[in-house]
Amino acid sequence: MLLFDRIRKYCLSSAWNIGFVEDKVQCVILNDLQNIHWMKHQYSDRWFADPFILNVDEENIILLVEEFCYSFSKGRIAKLVVSRKDYILKEMKIVLEEPWHLSFPFILRKNDKIYIIPESCKAAVTAVYEYDLLTDSMIKNNDLSHLPLTDATVLHWNDTNYILSTKLPFPNDKDLYLFNFDYEKMVIDDKPVQKVKFGGKVARNAGEVFVVDGQYYRPAQDCNKNYGNGIVIQRIESVGERFLFSEVKTFFSTNKKMDLGYHTFNMYKGLIVVDGHGHRRKLLFMIYSILVNIKGMWKNKR
């Protein structure tokens, strides 16, 4: 059984990559995720996902991402420098590593400083790190919460700040939690001010809240079929002290290489960044699927 599990894992393993969309976000919401320019790189021992844009100009796109090296079997936070002209990865540097898995490096810009709130639910704590641009290093600033938050994001609404997040043990389910966020101390009250229950598994964040023409939107993950199945753009509205989230657009992959789906959508300075994943060994996956189907048919005939 152990050997079978290893074979299964080997055949079904997936790999992520990062893509860029130069279209205006208004057009993307009205139409679809078209013209995705996928990052080109030479790494075969790792993949990159959960992209957040640190900076972008005419020459380069600078990202903070989850880097997952197969030999380490855990996520680390990496800085990537990508050519704006041809989307070739020029530089890669690990900027944060902990004994536990790290991902989703949410960027918080505050008082000319940059803070990162990575997902670290395996550590049962969510920490805030200050990012030093000169040394490409991160120093822990404080603990945001001792809750096992999964993919936390910040919502600035009028004069109040909130953390939006799902949490263990059901990170990919229907419940989204809103917490009061002390912006100065960068801590939250662990008791949520609201729990939003969706009809489907679309609670987990897929990126930073963004504003278009005065309207707030939340990128969310569609986990109804599987983790990383698709992206849902939700309109944010408030009625009294309660928030409402309504679906305005969904994105599912039509890319042959990234056929398993998308799960991140971020935007900065007019550039959209996404990620997608596909089977790492597609031929082996197809052979494995055929054998499993044959085995199932044989069992049914017995």
Secondary structure as the mmCIF struct_conf table of DSSP 4:
data_model
#
loop_
_struct_conf.conf_type_id
_struct_conf.id
_struct_conf.beg_label_comp_id
_struct_conf.beg_label_asym_id
_struct_conf.beg_label_seq_id
_struct_conf.end_label_comp_id
_struct_conf.end_label_asym_id
_struct_conf.end_label_seq_id
HELX_RH_AL_P HELX_RH_AL_P1 LEU A 2 LEU A 12
STRN STRN1 SER A 14 VAL A 21
BEND BEND1 ASP A 23 ASP A 23
HELX_RH_AL_P HELX_RH_AL_P2 VAL A 25 LEU A 30
BEND BEND2 ASN A 31 ASN A 31
BEND BEND3 LEU A 33 LEU A 33
BEND BEND4 ASN A 35 ASN A 35
STRN STRN2 HIS A 37 TRP A 38
HELX_LH_PP_P HELX_LH_PP_P1 MET A 39 MET A 39
STRN STRN3 LYS A 40 LYS A 40
BEND BEND5 SER A 44 ASP A 45
STRN STRN4 ARG A 46 VAL A 56
BEND BEND6 GLU A 58 GLU A 59
STRN STRN5 ASN A 60 CYS A 69
TURN_TY1_P TURN_TY1_P1 TYR A 70 SER A 73
STRN STRN6 LYS A 74 SER A 83
TURN_TY1_P TURN_TY1_P2 ARG A 84 ASP A 86
STRN STRN7 ILE A 88 ILE A 88
STRN STRN8 LEU A 89 LEU A 96
BEND BEND7 PRO A 99 TRP A 100
STRN STRN9 SER A 103 LYS A 110
TURN_TY1_P TURN_TY1_P3 ASN A 111 ASP A 112
STRN STRN10 LYS A 113 GLU A 119
HELX_RH_3T_P HELX_RH_3T_P1 CYS A 121 ALA A 123
TURN_TY1_P TURN_TY1_P4 ALA A 124 ALA A 124
STRN STRN11 THR A 126 ASP A 132
TURN_TY1_P TURN_TY1_P5 LEU A 133 ASP A 136
STRN STRN12 SER A 137 SER A 145
BEND BEND8 HIS A 146 LEU A 147
STRN STRN13 LEU A 149 TRP A 157
TURN_TY1_P TURN_TY1_P6 ASN A 158 ASP A 159
STRN STRN14 THR A 160 LYS A 167
TURN_TY1_P TURN_TY1_P7 LEU A 168 PRO A 169
TURN_TY1_P TURN_TY1_P8 PRO A 171 ASN A 172
BEND BEND9 ASP A 173 LYS A 174
STRN STRN15 ASP A 175 ASP A 182
TURN_TY1_P TURN_TY1_P9 TYR A 183 MET A 186
STRN STRN16 VAL A 187 ILE A 188
BEND BEND10 ASP A 190 LYS A 191
BEND BEND11 VAL A 193 VAL A 193
STRN STRN17 GLN A 194 LYS A 197
BEND BEND12 GLY A 199 LYS A 201
BEND BEND13 ARG A 204 ARG A 204
STRN STRN18 ASN A 205 ASN A 205
BEND BEND14 GLY A 207 GLY A 207
STRN STRN19 PHE A 210 VAL A 212
TURN_TY1_P TURN_TY1_P10 ASP A 213 GLY A 214
STRN STRN20 GLN A 215 ASP A 222
BEND BEND15 ASN A 224 ASN A 226
TURN_TY1_P TURN_TY1_P11 TYR A 227 GLY A 228
STRN STRN21 GLY A 230 VAL A 239
TURN_TY1_P TURN_TY1_P12 GLY A 240 GLU A 241
STRN STRN22 ARG A 242 PHE A 252
BEND BEND16 LYS A 256 LYS A 256
TURN_TY1_P TURN_TY1_P13 LYS A 257 LEU A 260
STRN STRN23 GLY A 261 TYR A 268
TURN_TY1_P TURN_TY1_P14 LYS A 269 GLY A 270
STRN STRN24 LEU A 271 HIS A 279
TURN_TY1_P TURN_TY1_P15 ARG A 280 ARG A 281
HELX_RH_AL_P HELX_RH_AL_P3 LYS A 282 LYS A 301
#
